[in-house]
């Protein structure tokens, strides 16, 4: 009697190498593994680039440089200031300097259009690397062309994206925005309030008029749901330079003492290209 072949065994999903079995990897039982992969992949790229710390910038994806779109001329102003801030922070914060092979205060955003695009673009204007932490969404989310390609990530899990946004953050700068922007702002505020972030992380909100109109900060205190001291967790600013000044005043960690303009320009020209 002829010995049967093993075609059926080899064709079975059970026989596939687990790492090559997409159906298995995308199944419910592997959710924890996928979560780990989203952590590990971004972590490896960030380490390869020597990114030790970041300045996270968030704001509406609906702002346009030309003032088009639903937020109109306000959006154009927010875009302009976010771009200028991204440039200033990259020139002065350490993103261009290898401090023992490490970079500090690298601009990191949610990776999409609008304010996030503008901040990435400003960092690129300065010649610095810049990070885009994208998330898969049904609309409004596509990587902007200004984040460094090798530092442009895509996440499925909001929780892992939030972790990467927070774990290297030296500061948070928040421009006007919607639900997503509020989500990121209050996430970091909660971590600061509960001291889950061990160091003093400056938080600056751009455009005081917007923030005072949409949130009754004092009302929260009057209602007893936050303490008066919680209002000291953040500051307001009305220009790109004012944002930077507020970050410094609130204790932004710098890898070197503030240098003269001439020294900074010399350092920029000598910075090695990646």
Helices and strands as residue ranges (DSSP letters): H 7-11, G 13-15, G 18-20, H 22-25, G 28-30, H 31-48, E 54-58, H 72-93, E 106-109, H 115-125, E 131-135, G 149-151, E 152-155, H 158-167, E 169-174, H 179-193, E 202-206, H 208-214, H 217-222, G 228-233, E 235-237, H 240-249, H 261-270
